[in-house]
Amino acid sequence: MENSTQSRQAQSGLRQIANLKLISRLLGHELHVQGSAKTISLSRDEVLEIQTTLDLFIEEISRLQVGQQANGAVENTRLVTARN
């Protein structure tokens, strides 16, 4: 059971990193396309794509933290046998 939990956490981490890779590639693409200029410009659509990716990343991290807090509360609960 511990291995499956670690596996899920590893997969979750990889998904989170994938979001950051996407942002990095979008920005890298713009740097490459706009040449060696000191300044670059982004269209509204490009900024919206980056913002959407960041928002998804933030939502996923928030959801995982809430889930971990809930799991921690359950795992820390000590079960006691009932007496009649």
RASUL-V541607 format. One line per field, one symbol per residue. psi: psi as a letter, one per 40 degrees, with the letter a starting at -180 (. if undefined). A space follows every 50 residues. Layout:
# RASUL-V541607
psi=???
This chain:
# RASUL-V541607
psi=dddddddddddddddddddddddddddddddddeafidiiiiiddddddd dddddddddddddddddddddddddehhhhiih.
